[in-house]
Amino acid sequence: MKNNRTSPPTPNTILRHATSIYPSIAFFVGTQLDVFTVLEGGPFTYEELATILKMKPHFMERLLYALVSAELLTVEDGLFTNTVEASNFLVKGKPSYMGDHVNINPFLKYWIVEDQFLILKIMGGLLAVVYLWSIYKRHPKLSIICSSFFLTAYTLIIFWNLLILR
């Protein structure tokens, strides 16, 4: 008699999608700060790179480890270097540089990276308020829970951006 038992399902696909935004964000920030071009002259510690790029060391450390996780950097004994792929395609001045092609479009870059990013985030907050108001009409308790979550998350995102960009 054949054994028709199958292994229990795993949430691998769900977990991959749930965390897939983080490498993309790290990639975006790394290209905006030109981390890959600076690291081409490396290797550097996160403290050295933070000094060069005028960033707070703890933010730089998080970014660099996120880029390691995204397989764009390597780290050995606390020294970060570009992967072969990042070195070939994300270092400004190289003939194969494609950073400008994979970055966000210039219109959105103006709103997100420059000081005007705050306007975009405030508009997003206002849209969230309108959406939550429509939920409140049908489910008041759910609306309060969602509002608290969104308010906290949005506030943290804005403060994080202000700390990074200043």
N, C-alpha and C positions, 0 to 999 in steps of 0.2 A: 504494500500500500504506500502511495506517495504522500510525502509530508507537504501539505499545502500551507503551512504556517509562513507568514510573511513577517518581516521585522516591523516593529512599530514605526510609525512615521516620525520624522525629525523635522524641526522647524528651520532647517538650513537655509532655504530660499528666503524665508521671511526674515531671518536674522541678517542675511546678506543685504537685503534691501533696506532694513532698518538702520544699518550702519553705513550704507554706501555713500551717504551725503558727506561724511566726515573727510574721507580722502579727497573728495572734490573740493571741499572748502579749503583744506590744507594746500592743495595744489593751486587754487586761485590766490590765496594769500601769499604763497611762496613765489608765484610769478609776479604778483603786484609789488612785492618787496625786492624782487630781483635776487632772491636767495641763491639761485642756481649759478648765476654769473659770479657772484661774490665767492661762492664755494669753489669755483673753478681754480681759484688761487690758493685753496686750502691744502690740507684739512684744517678745520677750526673747531674749537670747543663752542658750546652754545653761548658762553659768556663773551668770547671774542667776537662772535658773529653779532651778538646783541649790541656790543659797543660799536662795531662797524656800521650797523644799520640803525643805530640810535633807538633801540627798543629795550624794554625791560627784560632782564635775563629770564625770568620765569615764564614770560610769554614766548620768548624765543625757544626755550627748551621744549615747551609743549608743541610748538609749531614744527620744530625739527624732528621730534619723535613721531609726530603725525605723518610727516613726509617719509620717514623711515618705514612706518607702517604701510604707507601708500606705495612703497617700493620705488621711490624717487631718490632717496638718499640711503647711504649706509653709515653705520656708526661702529667704531671699534675703539675701545679704551677711551671713550668720551670724545673722540674726534669724528666729526661729520664730514662726509665727502659725497659728491654726486655719484649716482649710478652711471653706468656707461650710457644708458638711454637719456638720462637727464643731461649729461655732459654733451651729448651730441645734438640734442634738440631744444634745450631750454637755456642755453648760454648765449647771451647776446653777443653779436659779432661773428659767430660761427656761420658758415654758409648754410648749414642745415637747420639753423635756428627757426623754430616755428612758434615761439611763445606768443608773438603778436596774433597768430592765427587761432590759437587755442584759448586766448584770453577772452574775457567778457567783451561784448561789443562796446564801442566807445560811448554811446549814449548812456548805457547803464553804468559804465565805469564812472562817468561824471557824477551820477547820482549816488553811487554806492561808496566809492573810494574817497572822493573829495568831501569837503565839509557838508555838502548838500545831502549826504546820505541820511541825515537826521530827518529831513523833510519826507523822504521816502518811507522811513520807518514810522513816522507819525501818521502818514496817510494809511499805512497798513494797519496801524492801531485803530484808526477811525473806522476802517472797513470791518475790523474784528468786532468793534462795538456795535455796529449796525447788525452784523450777523448774530451776535449774542443777544441783541434785543429781540430779534425774531424768535430765537429759542426761548427767551424768557416768557413770551406770550403763551407758549405751549407747555413749557416745563421749567417753572421758576427755580426749583432747587438745582437742577442740572445746570442752569444758566449761571448760578452763583458759583458753583464749583468750577465750571469752565472759565468764567471770568477771572477768578482768583488765579487759576493756572496760567492763563494767557497774560495777565497783568504782571505776574512774577517773572515769567519767561521773557516777556518783552522788555521789561525793565532791566533784567540781567544782560540781555543782548545789547541794549543801548549803552549801558555802562561799560560793558566789555569793549565795544567798538570805540567808545570815547577814550578808554585807557590805551588801546592799541594804537590809535591814530594820533595820539598826542605825544 
